[in-house]
Amino acid sequence: MKHILSLIWFFPWRWFLTLSMCPLCRVRMYGSENVPKKGPVLVLSNHQSFFDPIFSQAWILRPLLFVARDTLFDIPFFGPLFKSWGTIPIKRGHADLAGIKRIIGALKRGRAVCLYPEATRTYDGRIAEIKPGLGLISRRSGAVVVPMVIEGAFECWPRHKKMPSIGKVVVSYGKPIDPARIKEIGDEKFAVELTEIMREMQNKCRIKLGRKPLDYSQTGSGGETGPVDTMGPGEETDSGGEKGHGDEMGSVLK
């Protein structure tokens, strides 16, 4: 009953945000048929802007549960709103066992959960190297993994700008990856494979937008890239040493 009431409350908000934001950013979606209509699904996406949760599920009927850092739940109005939508709180910077158990529990109940493995919004629009750990959630919960890429949201609202602007955005859902496949290749190899899949998807999205593909050939083992097609002067750099969801979850689940 609680789940049904949550959905009744959630859908009006979802369509309000979708119909107000997506036309402004001219959002196009590809591969929505790759999202299973039922059963546990773990959607793994890159993270470009504050708009990502809206764009992630704009034109698919199935509701997604999202994960947000626990401090956001202390903000007046927004904290209770996030709770009412079923958003899962998780502590940043270290392994949060309770948060990870909530994610696995939601998946075991047949829900679809969206995670951003980079944990923080990109500083230059690129997809950072995915760290091992997320495959274990799929195996523990039996959830299929659906890679998702959002491209263009960074240009609409990069993290170094206070206000958003109008632009063009493409959202792409990749082919589902079965948990048996993840078990077969191992978590570390899965992380490498997922990184490659998402970067390839991103460049296909960029071509759809009429943009030059990003060059990931200079990517190092830490996920940092050479200065190819970046934002240029005024761009912020990441010095906070924040961990991705893969780092935090891997240390608990291994």
N, C-alpha and C positions, 0 to 999 in steps of 0.2 A: 504493500500500500504506500509506504514511504517513497519507494522508487517511482511509482506512478505519479504521485503528487509532485515529486521533483521534476519529472518530465513535463508535466502540465505547466509548471512554473518556468522551466528552462526554455521551451520552444518559442514562446513569444519574444523573449529576450534575444534568442538566437536569430530569429528572422528579422527583428528590428535592427540588430547590428549588421546582419548580412545585407539587407536592403538599403541601409544607410551608407555603408562603407564600400561595398564591392562595386557599385556603379561608379563611384568617384575614382577608384583605383583600377577600373576596367579589368576586373579579375576574370581570367579564363582558367578553366579546370580541365585536366586530361587524366584519363585512367581511373575515373571513379568506380568503374566496374571491377577494379582490382581490390576494392575494400569488401570483404565478406559481409553479407547481410546479417549473419548471426554467428555466435561462437566468440571465443576470446581472440582479440586482435590487439597487437602491440604496434602502433603507428610510430615510426621513428623519423623525425623531421629535422632539417636545419632550422636555425633560429636567426631571422633577419630583423624583426621589428616587434613592437608591441602589438601590431595588428595580426601577428601570426595565428593566434588561437581563433580569430574570426575567419581568416582566409582558409585555415586548415579544414574546416568542416562546412564551408559556405554552401556548397551545392550538393552535399550528400545528405541523405535522410538520416543515417545512423548517427546518434549523438556520440561525441567523444568525451571522455574524461581527461582532464589535464592535471598536471602536477605544477605546483607553484611553491616558491620558497615560503617558509612558515611566517616570516616577518610581514608578508603582504596581508596576512589574515588579521593583523593588528590595526590596519588602516580603517578608520571610520567609513561606513557605507560599503566600501569595496570588500572588506574582510567578510562581513556577513553575506554579501552577494556571492562571493566566491564559494563560500560554504554551501549556500542554497543551490548552487549549480553542481555540487558534488566534487569540486576541485580538491585534489589530494595534497595536503601540506607535506613538505619535506625540508629538513634542515640542510643548509648549504655548507660546504667546506669540510664535511666529514661524513662518514657512513651513518645513515639514519636507518637503523634496523626497523623501527616502527613504521616509518614511511614506506620502506620497501615492502614490508609485509602488507600494507594497505594496497599497494599497487598490485601485488600478486593476488591478493584476496579479490580485488575488483575483477581481475582477469579470470580467475577461477569461477566467478559468478557469471561469466559470459559477456562481460562488458568490453568495450573498446577503449583503450587508453593511449593517449598521445604523449610521447616524451620528446624532449629536445636534448639529444646526447651531448651537445656542446655546452649545455647548462646555462650559458649566457649569450646575449645577442652578439652577433658578429661585429667586428670592428672594421672590416673591409669588404664584406659581402661574400667572402670565400667560405667554403665548408672545411672546418678543421678536421684533423684526423680523429676518427671515432676510436675511443678506448675500449678495451675488453671489459665485459661485465654485463652488458645488456642481453647478450645471448642466453645467459643463465636465467634471466627472468622469463624468457620465452620457454625454456625447457622446464622450469619449475611450474609454470602455469599452464603449459600446453598451448600457448597462444601463437598463432602465426604472426610473422613480422611483415609489415607493409612499409617499405621505405617511401618517404614523401619528401618532395623538394618544393620550396617556395622561392621564386625568383622575381625580383623587382620590388619587393617590400622594403629592401634596404635603401633603395633610391627614394622611396616614398617617405620613409621615416628612419634614417640612420641614427644610431645612438648618440652621435655628437650634435644632433639638432633638437631643439626644444619642441618644435612644432612640425607636424606632418605636412606633406604636400601631395598634390595629385600626380598620379603616374600610371604605369601599366604593370600588372602582376600576373604571373602564370603559376598555377599550382598543379603539380604532377604527382600521381600515385603510381608507384612501381608494382611489379609483380609480387604476389605474396611469397614469403619464404617459410617453408614448413619447419617446425621445431626439430623434426628428425634430421633435416639437412644441417641445421646448426650443430646438433649433437655429433653428426658424422664428421664435420670439418673442424670442430673445436672452436672455442670462444675467441681465441686470438685471431685465427684465420678468418672467422666470421666478421670480426671488427674491420679487418683489412678489406675484405670483400664488400662490406656494407659501405665503407668510405668510397671505394671505387665506383660502386653502383650510384651512390648519391651524387658524386661529382660528375659522372657521365650524364645523369638525369638533369643536373643543373645546366650543363652546357647545351643540352637539347632545348631546355627552356629558354636559354639566352638566344639561341638561334631563332626560336619562335617569336621572340621580342625584337629581332633584328639587331642583336648585339653580338659582339665578338666573344667567342668562347674563352673561358679563363684558362690560362696555362698553369697546370699543376705539376709540370715536369720538374720544377725546382723545389718541390715540397720535401722538407726534411723529415726526420723521424719524429720530431716533436709536433708536426702538423703546421709549422710555419712555412710560408711561401715567400718566394722572391717578389720584388716590386713590379709585378706585371698587372696592369689594368686595375690599380687600386684607386682609392679616393683622392690621393695626393695631399697637398699641404692642408694643415688643420685637422688631419685625421688623428684620432686618439689611438694610443697603443695600450695593450693589455699588460698590466704589471701586477695585477692582483693575485695571480697564482690560483685562480679559481679552478676547482675540479669539475669535470663533466660528470653526468649521471653514471657513465660507465665506470669511472674511477671509484665513485662512492659505492655503487652497488656491487661491483666486483669484489671489493675488499670484504664485504659482509657475506656474500653468497658463496664464495669459494670454499 
